[in-house]
Amino acid sequence: MRILIGVDGSPQALTGARLVATLPLSASDEIVVASVADRPMLIGAWGYVATDLTGRLYDEAWSAAQTNARAATEAATAALATVPCAVRTLVREGHPLEILPAIVGELAADLLVVGPHGLGGIDSILLGSVSQSLLHAMPTSILVAREPVRAPERILLAFDGSPHSLAAVRLLATFPLPPNARIDVLTSTAAEAGRSAPSGDRDLEAIARTHATEVIRQAIEVLGAGRTANPVIRHGDPKRDILAAARDLESDMIVMGARGIGGFRGLILGSVSRAVSKAATCSTLVVAHRAGAGR
């Protein structure tokens, strides 16, 4: 697996590197730590005015941004000191929302790992939106790492039978998890009822539950015999069901496809992965549709 970790020097961003360090990786895996130095902008009361003073301030701010970016990659590399695979670093100039997807493309990265927020204060608002914007763009599968940092042993897989959720199952089947990891496969009868029409006097709830059971069976088959998987069926709103199940099951990580079932409901459910990732108290892995396609 080729993993790209985005860092900005904040403790929250470093969480991603610390989480990756807990995974049972192999020597064949690859890790690239990337930090982006954004050029400063000095604006006065009447706009930008080029003077000797502003020039010096700009140079100092730009030098500090580059130094901070290098320091961020060094701190993340130190956190990854125990991994069995090679770790290399990249420092690029620009904005994270432009540069990180570009690096994903260059590396053909299987996974982008980020923290939930960036630096404190106003920067936290700006950088915190980066992870959400990346989830909207989905350049590749994205793991938003959260405390507490540990190898995920209790995984909640949200699955509705759609191609996007099937991609999530395929990636999870190859994801480096501890051998004793438990995977809870969650689906909702509410989603299935939306896809099923009643026939004659058959009970719609029974039909929905039958569909949900079949959907879970499909996911468990793709995961393979080497994984411990448990079925979980809920009946309400997908976002609330996922968050509640993660809380009830004390999940370490939630795994979802980037979108839900097709058509208009797909547009609605497509926002669920971003909403869950923003509201979850554990790490979340949102899987790009193409992930695992050839595996």
C-alpha positions in Angstrom: 0.0 0.0 0.0 1.3 3.5 -0.9 0.4 5.9 1.8 0.6 9.7 1.7 0.5 11.5 5.0 -0.2 15.3 5.0 1.2 17.3 7.9 1.3 21.0 8.8 3.3 21.0 12.1 0.2 20.9 14.3 -0.3 18.1 16.9 -3.6 17.3 15.2 -1.9 16.7 11.9 0.8 14.6 13.5 -2.0 12.2 14.7 -2.1 10.8 11.2 1.6 9.8 11.2 1.3 8.3 14.7 -1.7 6.3 13.7 0.0 4.9 10.6 2.9 3.9 12.8 0.6 1.6 14.7 -0.5 -0.4 11.6 1.0 -3.8 10.8 2.8 -2.6 7.7 5.3 -4.7 5.7 8.5 -3.8 3.9 6.7 -3.7 0.6 4.5 -0.8 1.7 5.5 2.8 1.0 5.0 6.0 3.1 5.5 9.6 1.8 5.2 12.4 4.3 4.2 15.7 2.6 4.0 19.3 3.9 2.9 22.3 2.0 4.5 25.8 2.5 1.9 28.4 1.6 3.3 31.7 0.6 2.3 34.5 3.0 0.2 37.5 2.0 0.8 40.9 3.6 -2.2 43.2 3.3 -2.4 46.7 4.8 -5.4 49.0 5.4 -5.2 50.1 1.8 -4.3 46.9 0.2 -0.8 45.5 -0.5 1.9 48.2 -0.7 5.4 47.1 -1.7 7.9 48.8 0.6 11.3 47.8 2.0 9.6 47.0 5.3 6.9 44.8 3.8 9.5 43.1 1.6 11.6 42.1 4.6 8.5 41.0 6.5 7.4 38.9 3.5 10.8 37.3 3.2 10.9 36.5 6.9 7.4 35.1 6.8 8.1 33.0 3.8 11.3 31.7 5.3 9.4 30.7 8.4 6.7 28.9 6.4 9.4 26.8 4.6 11.2 26.1 7.9 7.9 25.0 9.6 7.0 22.8 6.6 10.4 21.0 6.8 10.1 20.7 10.6 6.6 19.1 10.2 7.9 16.4 7.9 10.8 15.7 10.3 8.4 15.4 13.3 6.2 13.0 11.3 9.2 11.0 10.1 10.3 10.6 13.8 6.9 9.3 14.7 7.2 6.7 11.9 10.7 5.5 13.1 9.5 2.0 13.9 7.7 1.2 10.6 9.3 -1.6 8.6 9.0 0.2 5.2 10.8 3.2 3.7 9.6 6.7 4.6 10.4 9.7 2.4 9.4 13.3 2.6 8.2 16.0 0.3 7.9 19.8 0.9 6.0 21.7 -1.8 4.9 25.3 -2.3 1.3 26.2 -2.7 -2.1 25.5 -1.0 -2.9 22.1 0.5 -6.1 21.7 -1.5 -4.2 22.0 -4.7 -0.9 20.4 -3.8 -2.0 17.3 -1.9 -4.3 16.0 -4.7 -1.5 16.7 -7.1 0.9 14.6 -5.1 -1.7 11.9 -4.8 -1.8 11.8 -8.6 2.0 11.8 -8.9 2.4 8.9 -6.5 -0.7 7.0 -7.4 -1.3 6.9 -3.7 -3.7 4.3 -2.3 -4.4 6.3 0.8 -4.2 9.9 2.0 -3.9 10.3 5.8 -4.7 13.7 7.4 -5.6 15.0 10.8 -9.0 16.4 11.6 -7.7 20.0 12.2 -4.7 22.1 11.6 -3.1 24.8 13.7 -5.0 26.6 16.5 -7.1 29.8 16.3 -8.1 31.1 12.9 -5.8 28.7 11.2 -7.7 25.9 12.7 -10.9 27.0 11.0 -9.1 27.3 7.7 -7.0 24.1 7.9 -9.8 22.2 9.5 -11.8 22.7 6.3 -9.0 21.1 4.3 -9.8 17.6 5.3 -13.5 18.2 4.5 -12.7 19.8 1.2 -10.4 16.8 0.3 -13.3 14.5 1.2 -15.4 16.4 -1.3 -12.8 16.1 -4.0 -11.8 12.5 -3.1 -8.5 12.3 -5.0 -8.0 8.9 -3.3 -9.2 7.1 -0.2 -8.8 9.4 2.8 -8.2 8.4 6.4 -9.0 11.2 8.9 -7.0 10.2 12.0 -8.2 11.0 15.5 -7.1 10.3 19.1 -6.7 8.0 20.8 -4.0 6.7 18.5 -3.9 2.9 18.4 -4.1 0.1 15.8 -7.8 -0.2 14.9 -9.1 -3.4 16.4 -12.8 -2.6 16.3 -13.9 -1.4 12.8 -17.4 -0.3 11.8 -18.0 -0.9 8.0 -21.0 1.0 6.7 -22.3 -0.9 3.7 -25.4 -0.5 1.5 -24.5 -2.7 -1.4 -23.6 0.2 -3.8 -20.5 0.1 -5.9 -18.9 2.8 -3.7 -19.5 0.8 -0.6 -18.3 -2.3 -2.3 -15.0 -0.5 -3.0 -14.8 0.2 0.7 -15.1 -3.5 1.5 -12.4 -4.4 -1.0 -10.0 -1.9 0.4 -10.7 -3.0 3.9 -10.1 -6.6 2.9 -6.5 -5.6 2.1 -6.0 -2.9 4.8 -3.3 -3.6 7.3 -5.2 -4.5 10.5 -4.2 -6.4 13.6 -5.0 -10.2 13.3 -7.6 -10.0 16.1 -9.4 -7.0 14.5 -13.3 -7.3 14.6 -15.3 -5.8 11.7 -18.9 -4.9 12.4 -20.8 -4.6 9.1 -23.6 -2.1 9.4 -26.5 -1.6 7.0 -29.9 0.0 7.4 -33.3 -1.3 6.6 -34.4 2.3 5.9 -32.0 2.4 3.0 -33.2 -1.0 1.8 -36.8 0.0 2.1 -36.1 2.9 -0.2 -34.9 0.5 -2.8 -37.7 -2.1 -2.4 -41.4 -1.9 -3.3 -44.0 -3.9 -1.5 -45.5 -6.8 -3.4 -49.0 -7.9 -2.6 -49.6 -8.1 1.1 -46.0 -8.9 2.0 -44.7 -7.0 5.0 -42.3 -4.2 3.9 -40.3 -4.4 7.1 -39.6 -8.1 6.5 -38.6 -7.4 2.9 -36.2 -4.7 4.0 -34.7 -6.9 6.7 -34.2 -9.7 4.2 -32.5 -7.3 1.8 -30.3 -5.9 4.6 -29.2 -9.4 5.6 -28.3 -10.2 2.0 -26.4 -7.0 1.7 -24.3 -7.8 4.8 -23.7 -11.4 3.6 -22.3 -9.9 0.4 -19.9 -7.7 2.3 -18.7 -10.5 4.6 -18.0 -12.7 1.6 -15.8 -10.0 0.0 -13.9 -9.5 3.3 -12.9 -13.2 3.2 -12.6 -16.0 5.7 -9.6 -14.4 7.4 -11.6 -11.6 8.8 -13.9 -11.7 11.8 -17.1 -9.9 10.7 -20.4 -9.4 12.6 -23.7 -8.2 11.1 -25.3 -5.0 12.5 -28.8 -3.9 11.2 -30.2 -0.5 12.1 -33.5 1.1 11.0 -33.1 4.9 10.8 -31.2 7.8 9.3 -27.8 6.6 7.9 -25.7 9.3 9.5 -27.2 8.9 12.9 -27.1 5.1 12.6 -23.4 5.1 11.8 -22.4 7.5 14.6 -24.6 5.7 17.1 -23.3 2.3 16.1 -19.7 3.5 16.4 -20.4 4.8 19.8 -22.3 1.7 21.0 -19.7 -0.7 19.6 -16.7 1.5 20.8 -15.3 1.5 17.2 -11.8 2.6 16.6 -12.4 3.3 12.9 -15.4 3.9 10.7 -15.1 2.7 7.0 -17.4 4.1 4.3 -17.7 4.4 0.6 -17.5 7.9 -0.8 -21.1 7.8 -1.9 -24.2 5.8 -1.3 -26.7 4.1 -3.6 -27.4 5.6 -7.0 -29.8 8.2 -8.3 -31.2 11.0 -6.2 -30.7 9.1 -3.0 -27.0 8.8 -4.0 -26.7 12.5 -4.0 -28.2 12.6 -0.5 -26.2 9.7 0.9 -23.0 10.9 -0.8 -23.0 13.7 1.9 -23.2 11.1 4.7 -19.5 10.1 4.5 -18.4 13.7 4.9 -20.9 14.4 7.6 -19.9 11.3 9.5 -16.2 12.0 9.1 -16.7 15.5 10.5 -18.9 14.4 13.5 -17.2 11.1 14.4 -15.1 10.9 17.6 -13.0 8.0 16.1 -10.9 7.8 13.0 -12.8 7.6 9.7 -11.7 6.0 6.4 -13.7 7.2 3.3 -12.8 5.0 0.3 -12.6 6.2 -3.3 -14.8 4.3 -5.7 -11.9 3.0 -7.7 -10.1 1.6 -4.6 -9.5 -2.1 -4.7 -11.0 -2.4 -8.2 -8.2 -4.6 -9.4 -7.5 -6.6 -6.3 
